[in-house]
Amino acid sequence: MFLAFSYGFYVFTYSEGLDENLFEVILPKKITTFETSRIVDVPNNRIFDVMADIENFPNILPKNVIYVNILNKTNNVIIAEEELSRAGIKTKFLVKHTITPYSEHIIEIIDGDAKGTTITQSFESVGSQTKLTTNVHLNLKGIISVIAFLPESNLVHALNTIISHFVEYSNYDI
């Protein structure tokens, strides 16, 4: 039995002369980075202001952001405790938001099951519209680590759905 298992394991993991490990073919690939870009029909200053209003996230994404508690706020840096929910799973993070007005918003998870994850969003005016480019570097552990094994297209779709909520909220007269 041991010999059969050992031989089978060897065959599946042996990659001499092969382009990739057979486990990588059988198992889903872990996503650690991805990027998405899109043009939204909202002026740069408006969409930036909405996406940088951390305290308002529970109103913009009520099904996903349970609460945001600002712990420290300086000129361009906000440290917040944020509780998120997805598919009945609630997680808390300590998050650092570094904001460069009207050009960049960097979100760094500094504590929690996503510690080390960074999301960098760049804002570029394109006439009366805005080009949003989002770079994501995932570092997940615990129950949320399964997210890294979703197909990249699913992750990009989820991110674009979130952006759509911010765009919709931006169109309200506040």
C-alpha positions in Angstrom: 0.0 0.0 0.0 2.8 2.4 1.0 4.7 1.5 -2.1 1.7 2.1 -4.4 1.0 5.5 -2.8 4.7 6.5 -3.0 4.9 5.5 -6.6 1.6 7.4 -7.4 2.8 10.5 -5.6 6.1 10.3 -7.5 4.3 10.0 -10.9 2.0 13.0 -10.2 4.8 15.3 -8.9 7.7 14.3 -11.1 8.1 17.1 -13.6 11.4 16.3 -15.3 10.9 17.3 -19.0 7.4 18.6 -18.4 6.4 22.2 -18.5 4.4 22.1 -15.3 3.7 20.0 -12.3 0.7 17.6 -12.8 -0.8 18.8 -9.5 -1.0 22.3 -11.0 -3.0 20.8 -13.9 -5.4 18.9 -11.5 -5.8 21.5 -8.8 -6.9 25.2 -9.3 -4.1 27.7 -9.6 -3.7 30.0 -6.6 -4.1 33.7 -7.6 -1.7 36.1 -5.8 -2.0 39.1 -8.1 -4.3 40.5 -10.7 -5.2 43.8 -12.3 -8.3 45.3 -13.8 -9.0 48.6 -15.5 -12.1 50.2 -16.7 -13.5 53.6 -17.6 -16.4 54.9 -15.6 -18.8 57.7 -16.5 -18.1 59.7 -13.4 -15.7 62.7 -13.1 -12.4 61.9 -11.4 -12.9 64.1 -8.4 -16.4 62.7 -7.7 -15.6 59.0 -7.9 -12.4 59.6 -5.9 -14.2 61.4 -3.1 -16.7 58.6 -2.8 -14.1 55.8 -2.9 -12.0 57.6 -0.4 -14.8 58.1 2.1 -14.0 55.1 4.2 -16.6 55.9 6.9 -19.4 55.7 4.3 -18.5 52.2 3.0 -21.3 50.5 5.0 -23.8 52.7 3.2 -22.3 52.0 -0.3 -21.8 48.3 0.3 -24.4 47.4 3.0 -24.4 43.7 2.2 -20.6 43.4 2.5 -19.4 46.1 4.9 -20.8 45.6 8.4 -19.0 48.5 10.0 -16.0 50.8 9.8 -14.4 52.2 12.9 -11.8 54.9 12.2 -8.9 54.5 14.7 -6.5 57.1 13.5 -6.7 59.8 10.8 -4.0 62.0 9.5 -3.7 64.1 6.4 -3.5 61.3 3.9 -3.6 58.1 6.0 -6.5 56.5 7.7 -6.2 53.4 10.0 -9.6 51.6 10.4 -11.0 48.5 11.8 -13.4 47.1 9.2 -15.8 44.1 9.5 -16.8 42.5 6.2 -19.3 39.8 5.4 -19.6 37.5 2.3 -21.6 34.4 2.1 -22.3 34.4 5.8 -18.6 34.6 6.7 -17.7 37.6 8.8 -14.1 38.8 9.0 -12.4 41.7 10.8 -9.4 43.5 9.4 -7.1 46.3 10.5 -6.7 48.4 7.4 -4.4 51.3 6.4 -5.8 53.6 3.7 -3.2 55.8 2.0 -4.9 58.5 0.0 -3.2 60.7 -2.6 -6.1 63.0 -3.7 -7.5 62.4 -7.1 -4.8 60.0 -8.2 -4.3 57.0 -5.9 -5.8 55.1 -3.0 -3.8 52.3 -1.5 -5.5 49.8 0.8 -3.2 47.7 3.0 -4.5 45.0 5.3 -2.2 45.2 8.4 -3.9 42.7 10.6 -6.4 39.8 10.1 -6.6 36.8 7.8 -5.6 39.0 4.8 -2.6 40.6 6.5 -0.2 41.7 3.7 -2.9 42.1 1.1 -2.7 45.4 -0.9 -5.1 47.0 -3.3 -3.8 49.9 -5.2 -6.4 51.9 -7.1 -5.3 54.6 -9.6 -7.6 57.4 -10.9 -7.0 59.0 -14.3 -9.2 61.7 -15.8 -10.3 60.9 -19.4 -12.4 63.9 -20.3 -15.5 63.8 -18.1 -14.9 60.2 -17.3 -12.4 58.4 -15.1 -10.1 55.5 -15.8 -9.8 53.3 -12.7 -6.9 50.8 -12.6 -6.9 48.4 -9.7 -3.9 46.2 -8.8 -4.5 43.5 -6.2 -1.9 41.5 -4.3 -3.5 38.8 -2.2 -2.1 37.3 0.9 -4.9 35.2 2.4 -5.0 32.7 5.2 -7.6 31.0 7.3 -11.2 30.6 6.1 -10.8 33.3 3.4 -7.8 31.6 1.8 -10.1 29.7 -0.6 -10.7 33.0 -2.4 -7.2 32.8 -3.8 -8.2 29.6 -5.7 -11.2 31.2 -7.5 -10.6 31.8 -11.2 -9.1 35.2 -11.9 -12.1 36.1 -14.0 -14.4 35.6 -11.0 -12.2 37.9 -8.9 -12.1 40.6 -11.6 -15.9 40.3 -11.9 -16.4 40.7 -8.1 -14.1 43.7 -8.1 -16.0 45.3 -11.0 -19.3 44.7 -9.2 -17.9 46.6 -6.1 -16.7 49.4 -8.4 -20.2 49.5 -10.0 -21.7 50.1 -6.5 -19.4 53.1 -6.0 -20.2 54.4 -9.4 -23.9 54.1 -8.8 -23.5 55.9 -5.4 -21.5 58.6 -7.1 -24.4 59.5 -9.3 -26.6 60.4 -6.3 -26.8 64.1 -5.5 -25.4 64.3 -2.0 
